[in-house]
């Protein structure tokens, strides 16, 4: 049975972990992941390095994973919030466009977080029974969008993987400066057209 003191201690530990993750994220977004070290994080939040290791025994790699999982939660929320509501008269094109734009917007606004999610090694498995809920919810938002189309794909799981891959590719190439900014709208329209078919 949990006592008020134990509940308070657990809450304080959670708050400290969230503070560490938030500080890592800010530092990475401002200066890149190379700048995120346990020493710099300890300085940023005013705790010693042993305190950080007390929360994240694996050090930086475990902190990167925690940042990635927060990112997956936020991406899933953004994709879900962008989805038109049933009965609002949204076309299939509107639904896919909302998904694509929300995804690209998230990746552009949080480049270091996105890098942690998809480019850095993390301690979370994709596409397995061990995949964390936050990671599944983003994929489920893509599946739900495809299921709401006038003509849903017959193999929605594979179609969702392909859509995710396409949008991720666009986000990654945009971030790397490999695409022209002026062509953004046409790129989105072409991707929507290809998904809706």
Buried (B, 14 or more C-beta within 10 A) or exposed (E): EEEEEEEEEEEEEEEBBEBBBBBBBEBBBEEEBEEBBBEBBBBBBEBEBEBBBEBBEEBBEBBBBBBBBBBBBBBBBBBBEBBBEEEEEBEBBBBBBBBBBBBBEBBEEBBBBBBBBBEBEBEBEEEEEEBBEBBBBBBBBBBBBBEBBEEBBEEBEEBBBBBBEBBBEBBBEBBEEEBEEEEBEEBBEEBBEEBBE
